[in-house]
Amino acid sequence: MRIPHEDRRAALRSARWIAAVALLLAVAHATLAAEITHYPLAGGSKFPIARAVEVPAGSTLVFHSGTTPGPANASAPAGTAAYWGDTKAQTLSVFARIKESLDSLGLGFGDVVSMTVYLVGDPALGGKMDFNGFMEAYSQFYGTPAQPRLPSRSTVQVAGLVQPGMLVEIEVTLARPPR
């Protein structure tokens, strides 16, 4: 069966129009989805967290379970400060473990949009959380020239974690741009 010449031309015009619209929609979707917005803190604060992070439609949210540290010295008595280390050492351990997990998921610290930090009061500080020790470690991973994207973050003191002597647990939410 032969298709009349005019019908072939109309079909070709329709196909071109449909292809152009599809291309525009794909480009618009990719452009919008790739732009995660990190809002800085008000007043020009240089504190290394975002006031808010906006994740556009089309991104996949990844909810990563809380991560605790590995032992700093496995030969020390379990549950002691020597076994786990101080808050800074534990935070560095937690970030190393998170990095390993994120690498296996094809993600990185720059994909973190939200973070919740649980700190146990340090007995060496009279039961107060060691926020400064945490920040010394955190600042090695966020707000650096190599990784300037800051997550929104909450840090809270808790009564305890899963193992005696653990002082740090960190939970992150990530946004994966569309593939």
MOFEN-V10569 format. One line per field, one symbol per residue. phi: phi as a letter, one per 30 degrees, with the letter a starting at -180 (. if undefined). psi: psi as a letter, one per 40 degrees, with the letter a starting at -180 (. if undefined). burial: 1 if it has 24 or more other C-alpha atoms within 12 Angstrom, else 0. A space follows every 10 residues. Layout:
phi->???
psi->???
burial->???
This chain:
phi->.cceeddddd dddddddddd dddddddddd ddddcdcccd ddiiecddbc dabccdejdc dcccdebcdc ddbdddeeic dddcjdeddd ddddddddee ddedcibbdd ddcbbccccd ededciicdc dddddededd cbicedbddc ddabbbcbda bdbejdcbbb cbcbbcded
psi->hhhidddddd dddddddddd dddddddddd dddeghhhhi iieehehfii dihhhiidih hhhhiihiii hdgeeihiei ddddiadddd dddddddddd ddddefiide ehdihhhhhi hhdeffeiig ddddddddee difiddgehh iiiihihidi adhhehehhh hihihhii.
burial->0000000000 0000000000 0000000000 0010010100 0000000111 1011100010 0101001111 1100000000 1011111111 1111111110 0100001111 1111111111 1100000011 1011101110 1110000011 1110111000 0000111111 111111100
